[in-house]
Amino acid sequence: VSTLVFAKLRVVTTYPYIKDMTQKIGGDMVKVSALAKGNFDPHTIVPKPSLIGKVRQADMLVINGAQLEIGWLPPLLQQANNQKVRSGGNGFLDLSNHVKLIQVPESVSREHGDIHPAGNPHFCLDPYNLPKIAKAILDKLSELDMENMAYYDKNYHQFMATWKQKVAEYDKKFSEFSGKNYIEYHKNLDYLLERYHMKVVKTVEPLPGIPPTPKHCLGLIRLVKNIKIEKILHDVYHSKKSSKFLSDKTGIPYEVMPHDVEAVKEAKDIFSLYDEIYRRLKK
């Protein structure tokens, strides 16, 4: 028997949430790995030699896009020299092309901090974007591996049925927080907050990617004296010093929030990521 029959499609994804969704749709027909870990800063991944090897052998590469990988993926692609998974190659999939991005800046300049010219790249945190992401993954898998199209399709429909139930649940649960005020450290939960009408009063970072100064923190303390803020939402990868300082001075609790699958141990897959975000907002 030809070993080719058992050859799985080798899929490399940039982040764990993409790996999880690809695995759910690809099932036994794919071998999936993620280049980044869920608890890393998604903007700055160290392009290690082992990652070059993964990209070199990949049949398919799925990226988040919207320039989230711009700081680390290009050198990996260059060194891996795998035409299939370069931009424009038939094994390349950029998920940001399949969703509507928010916060697209009017103009881009360095004085606005590490701004994303295409818009906010953290779109996987709007539950209404996940069906579009799943469909894009299904289409690309089916295109590259037509023999297993029906199998991928079955898995996709299974995922969608579960997701539909979950979204009905999320719509009910997250609407509890509608109209409430929050401070965010970095703008990585905005898709979720916007979807469910939660308000971001300010960010702890004065500008994206720029650490807060004492002056900025004191300004925040003055600002929140007259506004009821529920929580300071902090990510898993930035220093907690400023958020903790603000919390100590204002009495507003701060909460570490996951932004990706495996960002915290409870967020084992895309479903539990959302469940855990809700749990942490609620507590």
Protein Blocks (a to p, Z undefined) as FASTA:
>chain_A
ZZklmpccddddfbfklmmmmmmmnmmmbccddfbdfkbcfklccddfklmmmmmmpcbd
cdebjolmmmmmmmmmmmnopaklgghiakbccfklmcccehiafbdcfklojadfkbpf
klmlpfklmmmmmmmmmmmmmmmmmmlmmmmmmmmmmmmmmmmmmmmmmmmmmmmmgoia
cddfbdcklmmmmmnopacfbdfblbghiacdfklmmmmmmmmmmpccfbdcddfkbcfk
lmmmmmmmnopacddddfbehkbmklmbfmlmmmmmmmmmmZZ
